[in-house]
Amino acid sequence: MTTADHKPQILAFLAQFFGEHRLTDDEDIFATGFVNSLFIMQLVLFVEGEFDITVDDDDLEMANFNTVRAIDALVTRKRAAVGAAAQHS
């Protein structure tokens, strides 16, 4: 099984909020001061729509969304779970 890199799509989405600032994979998105309180909802909706996954209540932890690498890992885990469930049905 190959692991997809979701970072390009994540970075493209985040770029609209960060202007000229180039985020690194491990930079804390929320510590930069570029985002407001509505941003997290926009980010969750983007992740669900872009990657066709459902972000469950248990997934709504800051650690899953505070860096590009963390978002990518969440998407990878959720998509793998969806794929595994589809294989067993």
N, C-alpha and C positions, 0 to 999 in steps of 0.2 A: 504494500500500500504506500502510495506517495503522499507526502505531506505538502499541502498547498501553502504558499506564502500569501497571506492576506494583507500584508503590510502595505503594498502599493495602494490598494483601495482605501485602507484606513487612513494613510497619510494624505491621500487626495481629499477625503472628507474633512479631516482636521485642518487642512491648509486654509479652508475658507474662514476659520476662526482665528488663525495665527498669523495671517498676513505674510510678511517677509521672514518671520521667525521659523527656522528649520528645526523641527523636533527631532530628537534622536530617539532610538528605539526604547531607551530606558529612562527618558526624561519624564518627570512627574508632570502630567498634563495640568493638574489642578493647582500645582505650586507656581505655575508660570504667571498667573494673574490675567491671562487672556480670555478666560471663560467665565460665564456667569452661572447662576443657579439653574437656569433652564437648559443649559448645555448638556447635562447628564441625560435628560430625557431625549434630547435630540440625538445624542450618541447611542442610546439604547435602541431607539427607533431605526437609526441608520444600520446598526449591527443586525437587527432582526430582518430588515428589508433587504439589505445588500447581500447577506449571506444565507437567507432563507432558514433562519433558526428562531427558536423562541428563547428569550432570556427569562428564566424563571425567577421567582422571588428570591430563591436561594442563591442565585447568581448575582444579585444586586448588591455586591460588596465592592467597596472602593478599590480593593486590590485587583479586581477583574478589569478595571477600566482606567487605572491611573497612568498607564504607559502604553505605548504602541505594542510593545512585546506582550503585555498582559492581555490586551484586547485580542491580539492574534492568537494567543494561547487559549483564551476562552472560546473563540470561534472554532479553532481546531478541535477542542474537546467536544463542543456541542455538535459539530458536523460529524465527528466520528461516532458519537452516540446515536445520531439519527441514522447514519449508515449502517451501524450494527443492528439497530432495531429493524431496519428495512430488510436486512439479510435474514432475520429470524421470523419474518412474517410471511 
